[in-house]
Amino acid sequence: MLDLPFLPFCVLLGALGFVCVAFVSAWCQHWRGGFALDGSAQTFNWHPVLMVTGMVVLYGAAALVYRLPPAWRGPKLPWKVLHGALALAAFGLAVLGLAAVFRFHNAHGTPNMYSLHSWLGLATVLLFSCQWLAGFSAFLLPWAPAWLRALYKPVHVFFGSTILMLSVASCVSGINEKLFFSLKNGTTEYKRLPAEAVFANVLGLLILLFGVLVVGALARPSWKRPDADSPDSCQ
């Protein structure tokens, strides 16, 4: 990666995350008919917006909390709480996104959980829930021993990056699947690359870029907390 200070990178990444949310919202509003809560196709539109906002953008922000320079000084507990709260908020949005798509499917008699996208997405959310519970138990509960934190920390970090990339893969495959289904019966087929297809394809690339930049930031040694390798025994 370029030798860019973390805070300007953070501003750039935050702007990219905002653009991702704005793009998926504009896609659903302009081309997919907007939003509703009545089980119609507009109910489904909450699914991509909530998933991109929660499982990609908010989750990416949670992953980078410990890279903020203020987090390098003083006690870690406030930053642990912030990290856990952002991850929990992302999980809450993901659950609402799943509820939206299940309600839409059930209202229209569409089978649930038949596509690769649905398998990948549900597996990602379930893995995320296990990750959050394990992290809460190991790092936030006061009676968790230091040896357990030291043992679990590399596992937590690994699965954190893995879940983010699975989230990106789920979102990109979902966008592609939605375009195939929606444009198949539209005025212009997907293979003709209408304006909606171009817009949604760009959205997928932006989501992928966001995920790659977050993983790159997590892997950059100079942006890690200086005591990242010491046993985390003090709250």
Solvent accessible surface area in square Angstrom, and as a share of the most:
residue,aa,sasa,rsa
1,M,122,0.55
2,L,156,0.78
3,D,133,0.69
4,L,64,0.32
5,P,84,0.53
6,F,12,0.05
7,L,97,0.48
8,P,61,0.39
9,F,5,0.02
10,C,36,0.22
11,V,112,0.64
12,L,100,0.50
13,L,9,0.04
14,G,47,0.45
15,A,53,0.41
16,L,20,0.10
17,G,1,0.01
18,F,150,0.62
19,V,53,0.30
20,C,0,0.00
21,V,38,0.22
22,A,43,0.33
23,F,55,0.23
24,V,0,0.00
25,S,33,0.21
26,A,43,0.33
27,W,3,0.01
28,C,1,0.01
29,Q,106,0.47
30,H,133,0.59
31,W,77,0.27
32,R,58,0.21
33,G,49,0.47
34,G,3,0.03
35,F,63,0.26
36,A,30,0.23
37,L,130,0.65
38,D,97,0.50
39,G,3,0.03
40,S,29,0.19
41,A,47,0.37
42,Q,54,0.24
43,T,3,0.02
44,F,28,0.12
45,N,2,0.01
46,W,84,0.29
47,H,20,0.09
48,P,20,0.13
49,V,17,0.10
50,L,26,0.13
51,M,20,0.09
52,V,3,0.01
53,T,31,0.18
54,G,0,0.00
55,M,6,0.02
56,V,0,0.00
57,V,28,0.16
58,L,43,0.21
59,Y,12,0.05
60,G,0,0.00
61,A,45,0.35
62,A,1,0.01
63,A,19,0.15
64,L,9,0.05
65,V,5,0.03
66,Y,48,0.18
67,R,27,0.10
68,L,48,0.24
69,P,37,0.23
70,P,64,0.40
71,A,0,0.00
72,W,77,0.27
73,R,161,0.59
74,G,52,0.50
75,P,88,0.55
76,K,27,0.12
77,L,66,0.33
78,P,77,0.49
79,W,51,0.18
80,K,8,0.03
81,V,79,0.45
82,L,72,0.36
83,H,41,0.18
84,G,10,0.10
85,A,52,0.41
86,L,43,0.21
87,A,7,0.05
88,L,86,0.43
89,A,47,0.37
90,A,0,0.00
91,F,51,0.21
92,G,31,0.30
93,L,43,0.21
94,A,0,0.00
95,V,66,0.38
96,L,101,0.50
97,G,0,0.00
98,L,27,0.14
99,A,54,0.42
100,A,10,0.08
101,V,17,0.09
102,F,59,0.25
103,R,121,0.44
104,F,35,0.14
105,H,30,0.13
106,N,101,0.52
107,A,67,0.52
108,H,103,0.46
109,G,67,0.64
110,T,43,0.25
111,P,92,0.58
112,N,54,0.28
113,M,60,0.27
114,Y,110,0.42
115,S,18,0.11
116,L,137,0.68
117,H,34,0.15
118,S,24,0.16
119,W,152,0.54
120,L,45,0.22
121,G,14,0.14
122,L,51,0.25
123,A,55,0.43
124,T,3,0.01
125,V,8,0.05
126,L,104,0.52
127,L,56,0.28
128,F,2,0.01
129,S,25,0.16
130,C,82,0.49
131,Q,16,0.07
132,W,55,0.19
133,L,110,0.55
134,A,39,0.30
135,G,9,0.09
136,F,77,0.32
137,S,54,0.35
138,A,5,0.04
139,F,26,0.11
140,L,42,0.21
141,L,39,0.19
142,P,101,0.63
143,W,188,0.66
144,A,8,0.06
145,P,54,0.34
146,A,37,0.29
147,W,169,0.59
148,L,60,0.30
149,R,6,0.02
150,A,48,0.37
151,L,121,0.60
152,Y,36,0.14
153,K,50,0.21
154,P,86,0.54
155,V,67,0.39
156,H,30,0.14
157,V,83,0.47
158,F,127,0.53
159,F,69,0.29
160,G,13,0.12
161,S,25,0.16
162,T,41,0.24
163,I,0,0.00
164,L,1,0.00
165,M,65,0.29
166,L,51,0.25
167,S,2,0.01
168,V,2,0.01
169,A,43,0.33
170,S,10,0.06
171,C,14,0.09
172,V,55,0.31
173,S,37,0.24
174,G,14,0.13
175,I,9,0.05
176,N,58,0.30
177,E,47,0.21
178,K,39,0.16
179,L,0,0.00
180,F,110,0.46
181,F,100,0.41
182,S,24,0.15
183,L,12,0.06
184,K,132,0.56
185,N,130,0.67
186,G,40,0.39
187,T,149,0.87
188,T,49,0.28
189,E,83,0.37
190,Y,30,0.11
191,K,153,0.65
192,R,167,0.61
193,L,100,0.50
194,P,27,0.17
195,A,70,0.55
196,E,9,0.04
197,A,0,0.00
198,V,67,0.38
199,F,45,0.19
200,A,0,0.00
201,N,54,0.28
202,V,60,0.34
203,L,0,0.00
204,G,7,0.06
205,L,118,0.59
206,L,33,0.17
207,I,0,0.00
208,L,78,0.39
209,L,84,0.42
210,F,5,0.02
211,G,0,0.00
212,V,78,0.45
213,L,39,0.19
214,V,0,0.00
215,V,44,0.25
216,G,19,0.18
217,A,0,0.00
218,L,24,0.12
219,A,69,0.53
220,R,38,0.14
221,P,106,0.67
222,S,72,0.47
223,W,16,0.05
224,K,81,0.34
225,R,20,0.07
226,P,104,0.65
227,D,60,0.31
228,A,27,0.21
229,D,144,0.74
230,S,52,0.34
231,P,91,0.57
232,D,16,0.08
233,S,59,0.38
234,C,107,0.64
235,Q,73,0.33
